């Protein structure tokens, strides 16, 4: 019962807070990945209804702030197919530094939000959330690897 209620809250808050403000090109399968992540976090954290009420709005707020940083990092990491010549060392250095700066911003956001998760869930579950994020990413990479081998 507790898990069902928590899952229902998770989906409610993900739809409430997870809607994009502007139309953007969606990653193929991105919605499925988002739903799988929510289900994974719900299962791993085993939140009470009160914890879920505090957790999901904070989680969605953090995701909303991280998403544009992820997109910028992806654009920096992908090669520019419109240019025929190789980029200069100066251009490469600028892209790497910009990508590293974006990683720092992401890390700073996560540090800031850890305190908020801690207030809502306590230290143990806040730390558990960050471990679950890493586990989910590893799980996703493993599935991607299996898919590529087929």
N, CA, C and O atoms as a GROMACS GRO file, in nm:
protein
  600
    1UNK      N    1   0.083  -0.120   0.000
    1UNK     CA    2   0.000   0.000   0.000
    1UNK      C    3   0.087   0.125   0.000
    1UNK      O    4   0.063   0.219  -0.076
    2UNK      N    5   0.189   0.125   0.087
    2UNK     CA    6   0.278   0.240   0.098
    2UNK      C    7   0.350   0.265  -0.034
    2UNK      O    8   0.364   0.380  -0.077
    3UNK      N    9   0.397   0.157  -0.098
    3UNK     CA   10   0.468   0.169  -0.225
    3UNK      C   11   0.376   0.218  -0.335
    3UNK      O   12   0.416   0.302  -0.416
    4UNK      N   13   0.253   0.168  -0.340
    4UNK     CA   14   0.157   0.210  -0.441
    4UNK      C   15   0.126   0.359  -0.427
    4UNK      O   16   0.123   0.432  -0.526
    5UNK      N   17   0.103   0.403  -0.305
    5UNK     CA   18   0.075   0.545  -0.281
    5UNK      C   19   0.194   0.632  -0.320
    5UNK      O   20   0.179   0.737  -0.382
    6UNK      N   21   0.313   0.586  -0.283
    6UNK     CA   22   0.435   0.661  -0.315
    6UNK      C   23   0.454   0.669  -0.466
    6UNK      O   24   0.489   0.775  -0.518
    7UNK      N   25   0.431   0.558  -0.535
    7UNK     CA   26   0.443   0.556  -0.680
    7UNK      C   27   0.342   0.652  -0.744
    7UNK      O   28   0.376   0.724  -0.839
    8UNK      N   29   0.221   0.653  -0.694
    8UNK     CA   30   0.119   0.743  -0.746
    8UNK      C   31   0.160   0.889  -0.724
    8UNK      O   32   0.145   0.972  -0.814
    9UNK      N   33   0.213   0.919  -0.607
    9UNK     CA   34   0.262   1.054  -0.581
    9UNK      C   35   0.377   1.090  -0.672
    9UNK      O   36   0.386   1.202  -0.721
   10UNK      N   37   0.466   0.995  -0.696
   10UNK     CA   38   0.581   1.019  -0.783
   10UNK      C   39   0.536   1.059  -0.922
   10UNK      O   40   0.585   1.157  -0.978
   11UNK      N   41   0.441   0.985  -0.978
   11UNK     CA   42   0.393   1.018  -1.111
   11UNK      C   43   0.319   1.151  -1.112
   11UNK      O   44   0.333   1.229  -1.207
   12UNK      N   45   0.241   1.178  -1.009
   12UNK     CA   46   0.171   1.305  -1.001
   12UNK      C   47   0.269   1.421  -1.004
   12UNK      O   48   0.254   1.514  -1.084
   13UNK      N   49   0.371   1.416  -0.916
   13UNK     CA   50   0.467   1.525  -0.909
   13UNK      C   51   0.555   1.533  -1.032
   13UNK      O   52   0.595   1.642  -1.072
   14UNK      N   53   0.585   1.419  -1.094
   14UNK     CA   54   0.668   1.424  -1.214
   14UNK      C   55   0.593   1.494  -1.327
   14UNK      O   56   0.653   1.568  -1.404
   15UNK      N   57   0.463   1.471  -1.337
   15UNK     CA   58   0.387   1.538  -1.442
   15UNK      C   59   0.360   1.684  -1.407
   15UNK      O   60   0.361   1.771  -1.495
   16UNK      N   61   0.338   1.711  -1.280
   16UNK     CA   62   0.310   1.847  -1.236
   16UNK      C   63   0.431   1.937  -1.255
   16UNK      O   64   0.418   2.048  -1.307
   17UNK      N   65   0.548   1.891  -1.213
   17UNK     CA   66   0.668   1.973  -1.217
   17UNK      C   67   0.759   1.944  -1.334
   17UNK      O   68   0.852   2.020  -1.360
   18UNK      N   69   0.734   1.836  -1.406
   18UNK     CA   70   0.828   1.794  -1.509
   18UNK      C   71   0.794   1.840  -1.649
   18UNK      O   72   0.861   1.799  -1.744
   19UNK      N   73   0.693   1.923  -1.665
   19UNK     CA   74   0.657   1.968  -1.797
   19UNK      C   75   0.755   2.073  -1.849
   19UNK      O   76   0.788   2.168  -1.777
   20UNK      N   77   0.801   2.058  -1.974
   20UNK     CA   78   0.895   2.157  -2.028
   20UNK      C   79   0.827   2.291  -2.050
   20UNK      O   80   0.710   2.298  -2.086
   21UNK      N   81   0.904   2.397  -2.029
   21UNK     CA   82   0.850   2.531  -2.047
   21UNK      C   83   0.847   2.570  -2.194
   21UNK      O   84   0.761   2.647  -2.237
   22UNK      N   85   0.941   2.517  -2.271
   22UNK     CA   86   0.947   2.549  -2.412
   22UNK      C   87   0.955   2.419  -2.490
   22UNK      O   88   1.011   2.321  -2.441
   23UNK      N   89   0.900   2.417  -2.612
   23UNK     CA   90   0.910   2.294  -2.690
   23UNK      C   91   1.056   2.269  -2.727
   23UNK      O   92   1.126   2.360  -2.772
   24UNK      N   93   1.100   2.147  -2.707
   24UNK     CA   94   1.238   2.111  -2.736
   24UNK      C   95   1.240   1.975  -2.802
   24UNK      O   96   1.147   1.895  -2.787
   25UNK      N   97   1.348   1.951  -2.876
   25UNK     CA   98   1.364   1.820  -2.937
   25UNK      C   99   1.382   1.719  -2.826
   25UNK      O  100   1.471   1.732  -2.742
   26UNK      N  101   1.300   1.619  -2.826
   26UNK     CA  102   1.307   1.518  -2.722
   26UNK      C  103   1.406   1.409  -2.760
   26UNK      O  104   1.419   1.373  -2.877
   27UNK      N  105   1.474   1.358  -2.661
   27UNK     CA  106   1.561   1.243  -2.680
   27UNK      C  107   1.473   1.122  -2.702
   27UNK      O  108   1.378   1.100  -2.626
   28UNK      N  109   1.501   1.041  -2.807
   28UNK     CA  110   1.418   0.924  -2.830
   28UNK      C  111   1.418   0.832  -2.707
   28UNK      O  112   1.524   0.793  -2.659
   29UNK      N  113   1.302   0.801  -2.658
   29UNK     CA  114   1.292   0.716  -2.540
   29UNK      C  115   1.312   0.790  -2.410
   29UNK      O  116   1.312   0.729  -2.303
   30UNK      N  117   1.328   0.922  -2.416
   30UNK     CA  118   1.354   1.001  -2.297
   30UNK      C  119   1.245   0.992  -2.192
   30UNK      O  120   1.273   0.988  -2.073
   31UNK      N  121   1.121   0.987  -2.236
   31UNK     CA  122   1.009   0.978  -2.142
   31UNK      C  123   1.009   0.843  -2.071
   31UNK      O  124   0.979   0.834  -1.952
   32UNK      N  125   1.043   0.738  -2.145
   32UNK     CA  126   1.050   0.604  -2.084
   32UNK      C  127   1.162   0.599  -1.980
   32UNK      O  128   1.147   0.539  -1.874
   33UNK      N  129   1.274   0.663  -2.012
   33UNK     CA  130   1.387   0.666  -1.919
   33UNK      C  131   1.347   0.742  -1.793
   33UNK      O  132   1.377   0.699  -1.682
   34UNK      N  133   1.278   0.854  -1.811
   34UNK     CA  134   1.234   0.934  -1.696
   34UNK      C  135   1.139   0.853  -1.608
   34UNK      O  136   1.152   0.855  -1.485
   35UNK      N  137   1.046   0.783  -1.669
   35UNK     CA  138   0.952   0.701  -1.592
   35UNK      C  139   1.024   0.587  -1.521
   35UNK      O  140   0.993   0.554  -1.406
   36UNK      N  141   1.121   0.526  -1.589
   36UNK     CA  142   1.197   0.417  -1.527
   36UNK      C  143   1.278   0.469  -1.409
   36UNK      O  144   1.292   0.401  -1.307
   37UNK      N  145   1.332   0.589  -1.423
   37UNK     CA  146   1.411   0.648  -1.315
   37UNK      C  147   1.322   0.676  -1.193
   37UNK      O  148   1.362   0.650  -1.080
   38UNK      N  149   1.205   0.730  -1.217
   38UNK     CA  150   1.112   0.758  -1.108
   38UNK      C  151   1.074   0.629  -1.036
   38UNK      O  152   1.072   0.624  -0.913
   39UNK      N  153   1.043   0.525  -1.114
   39UNK     CA  154   1.009   0.396  -1.054
   39UNK      C  155   1.127   0.340  -0.975
   39UNK      O  156   1.110   0.286  -0.865
   40UNK      N  157   1.247   0.352  -1.031
   40UNK     CA  158   1.368   0.303  -0.965
   40UNK      C  159   1.391   0.376  -0.833
   40UNK      O  160   1.416   0.313  -0.730
   41UNK      N  161   1.382   0.508  -0.836
   41UNK     CA  162   1.401   0.587  -0.714
   41UNK      C  163   1.294   0.556  -0.610
   41UNK      O  164   1.323   0.547  -0.491
   42UNK      N  165   1.172   0.541  -0.656
   42UNK     CA  166   1.061   0.509  -0.565
   42UNK      C  167   1.088   0.378  -0.494
   42UNK      O  168   1.069   0.366  -0.373
   43UNK      N  169   1.134   0.279  -0.571
   43UNK     CA  170   1.161   0.146  -0.515
   43UNK      C  171   1.281   0.152  -0.419
   43UNK      O  172   1.277   0.094  -0.311
   44UNK      N  173   1.387   0.221  -0.459
   44UNK     CA  174   1.509   0.225  -0.378
   44UNK      C  175   1.492   0.305  -0.249
   44UNK      O  176   1.544   0.266  -0.144
   45UNK      N  177   1.420   0.416  -0.256
   45UNK     CA  178   1.407   0.503  -0.140
   45UNK      C  179   1.298   0.459  -0.044
   45UNK      O  180   1.305   0.490   0.075
   46UNK      N  181   1.197   0.387  -0.093
   46UNK     CA  182   1.087   0.340  -0.009
   46UNK      C  183   1.035   0.452   0.081
   46UNK      O  184   1.036   0.442   0.204
   47UNK      N  185   0.991   0.559   0.016
   47UNK     CA  186   0.948   0.678   0.089
   47UNK      C  187   0.810   0.660   0.152
   47UNK      O  188   0.721   0.597   0.093
   48UNK      N  189   0.794   0.714   0.270
   48UNK     CA  190   0.661   0.720   0.330
   48UNK      C  191   0.583   0.827   0.255
   48UNK      O  192   0.643   0.906   0.182
   49UNK      N  193   0.450   0.832   0.269
   49UNK     CA  194   0.374   0.937   0.200
   49UNK      C  195   0.422   1.078   0.237
   49UNK      O  196   0.427   1.166   0.151
   50UNK      N  197   0.457   1.099   0.363
   50UNK     CA  198   0.504   1.232   0.405
   50UNK      C  199   0.639   1.264   0.341
   50UNK      O  200   0.663   1.376   0.297
   51UNK      N  201   0.727   1.164   0.338
   51UNK     CA  202   0.858   1.185   0.276
   51UNK      C  203   0.843   1.212   0.127
   51UNK      O  204   0.912   1.299   0.072
   52UNK      N  205   0.754   1.139   0.063
   52UNK     CA  206   0.731   1.158  -0.081
   52UNK      C  207   0.681   1.299  -0.110
   52UNK      O  208   0.721   1.361  -0.209
   53UNK      N  209   0.593   1.350  -0.024
   53UNK     CA  210   0.543   1.486  -0.042
   53UNK      C  211   0.654   1.589  -0.034
   53UNK      O  212   0.651   1.690  -0.103
   54UNK      N  213   0.753   1.564   0.049
   54UNK     CA  214   0.865   1.656   0.060
   54UNK      C  215   0.970   1.633  -0.048
   54UNK      O  216   1.031   1.728  -0.096
   55UNK      N  217   0.991   1.507  -0.086
   55UNK     CA  218   1.098   1.472  -0.179
   55UNK      C  219   1.070   1.511  -0.324
   55UNK      O  220   1.152   1.578  -0.386
   56UNK      N  221   0.956   1.469  -0.378
   56UNK     CA  222   0.933   1.484  -0.523
   56UNK      C  223   0.932   1.629  -0.572
   56UNK      O  224   0.986   1.655  -0.680
   57UNK      N  225   0.875   1.725  -0.501
   57UNK     CA  226   0.886   1.864  -0.550
   57UNK      C  227   1.032   1.912  -0.554
   57UNK      O  228   1.071   1.983  -0.647
   58UNK      N  229   1.112   1.874  -0.455
   58UNK     CA  230   1.253   1.914  -0.454
   58UNK      C  231   1.327   1.846  -0.568
   58UNK      O  232   1.405   1.909  -0.640
   59UNK      N  233   1.301   1.718  -0.585
   59UNK     CA  234   1.363   1.641  -0.693
   59UNK      C  235   1.331   1.704  -0.829
   59UNK      O  236   1.421   1.725  -0.911
   60UNK      N  237   1.204   1.733  -0.853
   60UNK     CA  238   1.162   1.791  -0.981
   60UNK      C  239   1.224   1.928  -1.003
   60UNK      O  240   1.260   1.963  -1.115
   61UNK      N  241   1.236   2.006  -0.898
   61UNK     CA  242   1.298   2.138  -0.907
   61UNK      C  243   1.446   2.124  -0.946
   61UNK      O  244   1.496   2.196  -1.032
   62UNK      N  245   1.514   2.030  -0.882
   62UNK     CA  246   1.655   2.006  -0.915
   62UNK      C  247   1.670   1.959  -1.059
   62UNK      O  248   1.755   2.009  -1.132
   63UNK      N  249   1.588   1.865  -1.100
   63UNK     CA  250   1.594   1.815  -1.238
   63UNK      C  251   1.570   1.926  -1.340
   63UNK      O  252   1.632   1.931  -1.446
   64UNK      N  253   1.479   2.015  -1.306
   64UNK     CA  254   1.448   2.127  -1.396
   64UNK      C  255   1.570   2.218  -1.413
   64UNK      O  256   1.592   2.273  -1.521
   65UNK      N  257   1.648   2.233  -1.306
   65UNK     CA  258   1.768   2.317  -1.313
   65UNK      C  259   1.885   2.244  -1.378
   65UNK      O  260   1.970   2.307  -1.442
   66UNK      N  261   1.890   2.113  -1.362
   66UNK     CA  262   2.001   2.035  -1.421
   66UNK      C  263   1.983   2.013  -1.571
   66UNK      O  264   2.081   2.004  -1.644
   67UNK      N  265   1.859   2.003  -1.616
   67UNK     CA  266   1.832   1.970  -1.757
   67UNK      C  267   1.900   2.065  -1.857
   67UNK      O  268   1.963   2.016  -1.950
   68UNK      N  269   1.891   2.197  -1.842
   68UNK     CA  270   1.959   2.283  -1.939
   68UNK      C  271   2.111   2.268  -1.935
   68UNK      O  272   2.179   2.281  -2.037
   69UNK      N  273   2.164   2.239  -1.817
   69UNK     CA  274   2.309   2.217  -1.806
   69UNK      C  275   2.349   2.090  -1.879
   69UNK      O  276   2.453   2.085  -1.944
   70UNK      N  277   2.267   1.987  -1.869
   70UNK     CA  278   2.294   1.862  -1.941
   70UNK      C  279   2.292   1.885  -2.092
   70UNK      O  280   2.379   1.836  -2.164
   71UNK      N  281   2.193   1.960  -2.137
   71UNK     CA  282   2.183   1.989  -2.282
   71UNK      C  283   2.305   2.066  -2.332
   71UNK      O  284   2.359   2.035  -2.437
   72UNK      N  285   2.346   2.166  -2.256
   72UNK     CA  286   2.464   2.244  -2.295
   72UNK      C  287   2.588   2.156  -2.301
   72UNK      O  288   2.668   2.166  -2.394
   73UNK      N  289   2.605   2.068  -2.200
   73UNK     CA  290   2.720   1.978  -2.198
   73UNK      C  291   2.718   1.886  -2.319
   73UNK      O  292   2.821   1.861  -2.381
   74UNK      N  293   2.602   1.835  -2.352
   74UNK     CA  294   2.589   1.745  -2.466
   74UNK      C  295   2.626   1.816  -2.596
   74UNK      O  296   2.697   1.760  -2.680
   75UNK      N  297   2.578   1.939  -2.611
   75UNK     CA  298   2.613   2.017  -2.732
   75UNK      C  299   2.763   2.043  -2.740
   75UNK      O  300   2.820   2.043  -2.849
   76UNK      N  301   2.827   2.064  -2.626
   76UNK     CA  302   2.972   2.086  -2.625
   76UNK      C  303   3.049   1.959  -2.660
   76UNK      O  304   3.154   1.964  -2.724
   77UNK      N  305   2.997   1.846  -2.617
   77UNK     CA  306   3.069   1.720  -2.636
   77UNK      C  307   3.050   1.661  -2.776
   77UNK      O  308   3.137   1.590  -2.826
   78UNK      N  309   2.936   1.690  -2.839
   78UNK     CA  310   2.912   1.637  -2.972
   78UNK      C  311   2.987   1.719  -3.076
   78UNK      O  312   2.993   1.842  -3.066
   79UNK      N  313   3.044   1.653  -3.176
   79UNK     CA  314   3.117   1.727  -3.279
   79UNK      C  315   3.023   1.814  -3.363
   79UNK      O  316   2.907   1.779  -3.385
   80UNK      N  317   3.075   1.926  -3.409
   80UNK     CA  318   2.998   2.017  -3.494
   80UNK      C  319   3.009   1.965  -3.637
   80UNK      O  320   3.113   1.981  -3.701
   81UNK      N  321   2.903   1.905  -3.688
   81UNK     CA  322   2.905   1.843  -3.820
   81UNK      C  323   2.892   1.944  -3.934
   81UNK      O  324   2.910   1.909  -4.051
   82UNK      N  325   2.861   2.070  -3.901
   82UNK     CA  326   2.847   2.171  -4.005
   82UNK      C  327   2.982   2.224  -4.051
   82UNK      O  328   2.992   2.281  -4.160
   83UNK      N  329   3.085   2.206  -3.970
   83UNK     CA  330   3.218   2.256  -4.004
   83UNK      C  331   3.302   2.143  -4.064
   83UNK      O  332   3.308   2.033  -4.010
   84UNK      N  333   3.365   2.173  -4.177
   84UNK     CA  334   3.443   2.072  -4.249
   84UNK      C  335   3.583   2.056  -4.189
   84UNK      O  336   3.634   1.944  -4.182
   85UNK      N  337   3.644   2.167  -4.147
   85UNK     CA  338   3.782   2.162  -4.096
   85UNK      C  339   3.785   2.124  -3.948
   85UNK      O  340   3.686   2.138  -3.877
   86UNK      N  341   3.900   2.076  -3.905
   86UNK     CA  342   3.920   2.040  -3.765
   86UNK      C  343   3.926   2.166  -3.680
   86UNK      O  344   3.979   2.268  -3.724
   87UNK      N  345   3.871   2.160  -3.559
   87UNK     CA  346   3.876   2.279  -3.473
   87UNK      C  347   4.020   2.305  -3.426
   87UNK      O  348   4.101   2.213  -3.413
   88UNK      N  349   4.048   2.431  -3.402
   88UNK     CA  350   4.182   2.469  -3.354
   88UNK      C  351   4.200   2.425  -3.209
   88UNK      O  352   4.102   2.393  -3.141
   89UNK      N  353   4.324   2.423  -3.164
   89UNK     CA  354   4.352   2.389  -3.025
   89UNK      C  355   4.282   2.486  -2.931
   89UNK      O  356   4.234   2.447  -2.825
   90UNK      N  357   4.278   2.611  -2.970
   90UNK     CA  358   4.212   2.714  -2.888
   90UNK      C  359   4.062   2.683  -2.873
   90UNK      O  360   4.004   2.695  -2.765
   91UNK      N  361   4.001   2.643  -2.984
   91UNK     CA  362   3.858   2.611  -2.983
   91UNK      C  363   3.831   2.485  -2.898
   91UNK      O  364   3.735   2.480  -2.821
   92UNK      N  365   3.918   2.386  -2.913
   92UNK     CA  366   3.902   2.263  -2.835
   92UNK      C  367   3.917   2.293  -2.686
   92UNK      O  368   3.838   2.246  -2.605
   93UNK      N  369   4.017   2.373  -2.652
   93UNK     CA  370   4.039   2.409  -2.512
   93UNK      C  371   3.918   2.483  -2.455
   93UNK      O  372   3.875   2.457  -2.343
   94UNK      N  373   3.865   2.576  -2.532
   94UNK     CA  374   3.749   2.653  -2.487
   94UNK      C  375   3.629   2.561  -2.462
   94UNK      O  376   3.556   2.580  -2.364
   95UNK      N  377   3.608   2.462  -2.548
   95UNK     CA  378   3.495   2.369  -2.531
   95UNK      C  379   3.514   2.282  -2.407
   95UNK      O  380   3.420   2.259  -2.332
   96UNK      N  381   3.638   2.235  -2.386
   96UNK     CA  382   3.665   2.151  -2.269
   96UNK      C  383   3.646   2.232  -2.141
   96UNK      O  384   3.585   2.184  -2.046
   97UNK      N  385   3.696   2.354  -2.138
   97UNK     CA  386   3.681   2.438  -2.019
   97UNK      C  387   3.534   2.470  -1.992
   97UNK      O  388   3.489   2.471  -1.877
   98UNK      N  389   3.458   2.496  -2.099
   98UNK     CA  390   3.315   2.524  -2.083
   98UNK      C  391   3.243   2.401  -2.027
   98UNK      O  392   3.155   2.413  -1.942
   99UNK      N  393   3.279   2.283  -2.076
   99UNK     CA  394   3.218   2.159  -2.028
   99UNK      C  395   3.252   2.136  -1.881
   99UNK      O  396   3.166   2.096  -1.803
  100UNK      N  397   3.376   2.160  -1.843
  100UNK     CA  398   3.417   2.145  -1.703
  100UNK      C  399   3.345   2.245  -1.612
  100UNK      O  400   3.308   2.212  -1.499
  101UNK      N  401   3.325   2.366  -1.661
  101UNK     CA  402   3.250   2.467  -1.584
  101UNK      C  403   3.105   2.424  -1.563
  101UNK      O  404   3.047   2.447  -1.457
  102UNK      N  405   3.046   2.362  -1.665
  102UNK     CA  406   2.909   2.312  -1.652
  102UNK      C  407   2.903   2.198  -1.550
  102UNK      O  408   2.807   2.189  -1.473
  103UNK      N  409   3.004   2.113  -1.549
  103UNK     CA  410   3.009   2.005  -1.449
  103UNK      C  411   3.016   2.064  -1.308
  103UNK      O  412   2.952   2.014  -1.216
  104UNK      N  413   3.095   2.171  -1.292
  104UNK     CA  414   3.105   2.237  -1.161
  104UNK      C  415   2.969   2.292  -1.118
  104UNK      O  416   2.930   2.280  -1.002
  105UNK      N  417   2.898   2.354  -1.212
  105UNK     CA  418   2.765   2.407  -1.180
  105UNK      C  419   2.671   2.296  -1.138
  105UNK      O  420   2.593   2.312  -1.044
  106UNK      N  421   2.677   2.182  -1.209
  106UNK     CA  422   2.593   2.069  -1.171
  106UNK      C  423   2.627   2.019  -1.031
  106UNK      O  424   2.538   1.992  -0.950
  107UNK      N  425   2.755   2.009  -1.003
  107UNK     CA  426   2.798   1.963  -0.870
  107UNK      C  427   2.753   2.060  -0.762
  107UNK      O  428   2.709   2.018  -0.655
  108UNK      N  429   2.763   2.189  -0.789
  108UNK     CA  430   2.720   2.289  -0.691
  108UNK      C  431   2.570   2.280  -0.665
  108UNK      O  432   2.525   2.292  -0.551
  109UNK      N  433   2.492   2.260  -0.771
  109UNK     CA  434   2.347   2.243  -0.753
  109UNK      C  435   2.318   2.121  -0.667
  109UNK      O  436   2.235   2.126  -0.576
  110UNK      N  437   2.386   2.011  -0.694
  110UNK     CA  438   2.364   1.889  -0.618
  110UNK      C  439   2.400   1.908  -0.470
  110UNK      O  440   2.331   1.858  -0.382
  111UNK      N  441   2.508   1.982  -0.444
  111UNK     CA  442   2.546   2.011  -0.306
  111UNK      C  443   2.438   2.093  -0.237
  111UNK      O  444   2.398   2.063  -0.124
  112UNK      N  445   2.391   2.195  -0.305
  112UNK     CA  446   2.287   2.282  -0.249
  112UNK      C  447   2.161   2.201  -0.219
  112UNK      O  448   2.101   2.216  -0.113
  113UNK      N  449   2.121   2.117  -0.314
  113UNK     CA  450   1.997   2.041  -0.297
  113UNK      C  451   2.012   1.927  -0.197
  113UNK      O  452   1.912   1.879  -0.143
  114UNK      N  453   2.134   1.883  -0.172
  114UNK     CA  454   2.152   1.779  -0.070
  114UNK      C  455   2.095   1.827   0.063
  114UNK      O  456   2.028   1.752   0.134
  115UNK      N  457   2.122   1.952   0.097
  115UNK     CA  458   2.068   2.009   0.222
  115UNK      C  459   1.916   2.006   0.223
  115UNK      O  460   1.855   1.977   0.326
  116UNK      N  461   1.856   2.036   0.110
  116UNK     CA  462   1.710   2.036   0.103
  116UNK      C  463   1.655   1.894   0.114
  116UNK      O  464   1.555   1.871   0.182
  117UNK      N  465   1.722   1.798   0.048
  117UNK     CA  466   1.680   1.658   0.060
  117UNK      C  467   1.696   1.611   0.204
  117UNK      O  468   1.614   1.535   0.256
  118UNK      N  469   1.803   1.656   0.266
  118UNK     CA  470   1.831   1.619   0.404
  118UNK      C  471   1.720   1.668   0.497
  118UNK      O  472   1.677   1.597   0.588
  119UNK      N  473   1.674   1.790   0.474
  119UNK     CA  474   1.564   1.845   0.555
  119UNK      C  475   1.435   1.764   0.536
  119UNK      O  476   1.361   1.741   0.632
  120UNK      N  477   1.411   1.723   0.412
  120UNK     CA  478   1.287   1.651   0.382
  120UNK      C  479   1.292   1.503   0.423
  120UNK      O  480   1.191   1.446   0.463
  121UNK      N  481   1.411   1.442   0.413
  121UNK     CA  482   1.422   1.297   0.431
  121UNK      C  483   1.511   1.252   0.546
  121UNK      O  484   1.502   1.138   0.591
  122UNK      N  485   1.597   1.342   0.593
  122UNK     CA  486   1.700   1.302   0.688
  122UNK      C  487   1.828   1.268   0.610
  122UNK      O  488   1.825   1.246   0.489
  123UNK      N  489   1.938   1.264   0.680
  123UNK     CA  490   2.068   1.244   0.616
  123UNK      C  491   2.078   1.109   0.548
  123UNK      O  492   2.128   1.100   0.436
  124UNK      N  493   2.032   1.003   0.614
  124UNK     CA  494   2.044   0.868   0.559
  124UNK      C  495   1.975   0.855   0.423
  124UNK      O  496   2.035   0.807   0.327
  125UNK      N  497   1.850   0.898   0.416
  125UNK     CA  498   1.775   0.884   0.291
  125UNK      C  499   1.822   0.983   0.185
  125UNK      O  500   1.815   0.954   0.066
  126UNK      N  501   1.869   1.099   0.226
  126UNK     CA  502   1.922   1.196   0.130
  126UNK      C  503   2.046   1.136   0.062
  126UNK      O  504   2.063   1.145  -0.059
  127UNK      N  505   2.132   1.074   0.143
  127UNK     CA  506   2.251   1.007   0.087
  127UNK      C  507   2.210   0.888   0.001
  127UNK      O  508   2.270   0.861  -0.102
  128UNK      N  509   2.108   0.818   0.045
  128UNK     CA  510   2.057   0.703  -0.030
  128UNK      C  511   2.007   0.747  -0.167
  128UNK      O  512   2.024   0.675  -0.265
  129UNK      N  513   1.945   0.864  -0.175
  129UNK     CA  514   1.898   0.918  -0.304
  129UNK      C  515   2.016   0.935  -0.400
  129UNK      O  516   2.007   0.895  -0.516
  130UNK      N  517   2.125   0.994  -0.353
  130UNK     CA  518   2.240   1.016  -0.441
  130UNK      C  519   2.302   0.884  -0.486
  130UNK      O  520   2.345   0.871  -0.600
  131UNK      N  521   2.306   0.785  -0.397
  131UNK     CA  522   2.355   0.652  -0.436
  131UNK      C  523   2.262   0.589  -0.539
  131UNK      O  524   2.307   0.527  -0.635
  132UNK      N  525   2.131   0.606  -0.520
  132UNK     CA  526   2.033   0.550  -0.613
  132UNK      C  527   2.046   0.614  -0.751
  132UNK      O  528   2.029   0.547  -0.853
  133UNK      N  529   2.077   0.744  -0.755
  133UNK     CA  530   2.100   0.812  -0.884
  133UNK      C  531   2.216   0.745  -0.958
  133UNK      O  532   2.206   0.717  -1.078
  134UNK      N  533   2.324   0.720  -0.887
  134UNK     CA  534   2.442   0.657  -0.948
  134UNK      C  535   2.408   0.515  -0.994
  134UNK      O  536   2.443   0.475  -1.105
  135UNK      N  537   2.339   0.440  -0.909
  135UNK     CA  538   2.298   0.304  -0.945
  135UNK      C  539   2.212   0.304  -1.071
  135UNK      O  540   2.230   0.220  -1.159
  136UNK      N  541   2.118   0.399  -1.078
  136UNK     CA  542   2.031   0.404  -1.196
  136UNK      C  543   2.112   0.432  -1.321
  136UNK      O  544   2.092   0.368  -1.424
  137UNK      N  545   2.205   0.527  -1.313
  137UNK     CA  546   2.287   0.560  -1.430
  137UNK      C  547   2.372   0.440  -1.474
  137UNK      O  548   2.386   0.415  -1.593
  138UNK      N  549   2.427   0.367  -1.378
  138UNK     CA  550   2.504   0.247  -1.411
  138UNK      C  551   2.414   0.141  -1.474
  138UNK      O  552   2.452   0.076  -1.571
  139UNK      N  553   2.296   0.125  -1.419
  139UNK     CA  554   2.197   0.031  -1.474
  139UNK      C  555   2.162   0.069  -1.618
  139UNK      O  556   2.157  -0.016  -1.706
  140UNK      N  557   2.140   0.196  -1.639
  140UNK     CA  558   2.104   0.245  -1.773
  140UNK      C  559   2.219   0.223  -1.872
  140UNK      O  560   2.196   0.181  -1.985
  141UNK      N  561   2.342   0.251  -1.828
  141UNK     CA  562   2.457   0.229  -1.916
  141UNK      C  563   2.472   0.080  -1.950
  141UNK      O  564   2.506   0.045  -2.063
  142UNK      N  565   2.446  -0.007  -1.851
  142UNK     CA  566   2.451  -0.150  -1.876
  142UNK      C  567   2.349  -0.194  -1.979
  142UNK      O  568   2.379  -0.276  -2.066
  143UNK      N  569   2.230  -0.141  -1.969
  143UNK     CA  570   2.125  -0.175  -2.068
  143UNK      C  571   2.160  -0.121  -2.204
  143UNK      O  572   2.136  -0.187  -2.305
  144UNK      N  573   2.218  -0.002  -2.208
  144UNK     CA  574   2.260   0.054  -2.338
  144UNK      C  575   2.368  -0.033  -2.402
  144UNK      O  576   2.365  -0.056  -2.522
  145UNK      N  577   2.460  -0.079  -2.322
  145UNK     CA  578   2.568  -0.165  -2.371
  145UNK      C  579   2.511  -0.295  -2.428
  145UNK      O  580   2.554  -0.340  -2.534
  146UNK      N  581   2.415  -0.355  -2.358
  146UNK     CA  582   2.352  -0.478  -2.407
  146UNK      C  583   2.280  -0.451  -2.540
  146UNK      O  584   2.284  -0.533  -2.632
  147UNK      N  585   2.214  -0.336  -2.547
  147UNK     CA  586   2.141  -0.300  -2.669
  147UNK      C  587   2.237  -0.283  -2.786
  147UNK      O  588   2.207  -0.325  -2.898
  148UNK      N  589   2.352  -0.222  -2.762
  148UNK     CA  590   2.450  -0.200  -2.869
  148UNK      C  591   2.512  -0.330  -2.918
  148UNK      O  592   2.548  -0.341  -3.036
  149UNK      N  593   2.525  -0.429  -2.831
  149UNK     CA  594   2.584  -0.558  -2.867
  149UNK      C  595   2.493  -0.640  -2.958
  149UNK      O  596   2.541  -0.726  -3.032
  150UNK      N  597   2.364  -0.614  -2.954
  150UNK     CA  598   2.267  -0.691  -3.038
  150UNK      C  599   2.287  -0.664  -3.184
  150UNK      O  600   2.215  -0.719  -3.267
   0.00000   0.00000   0.00000
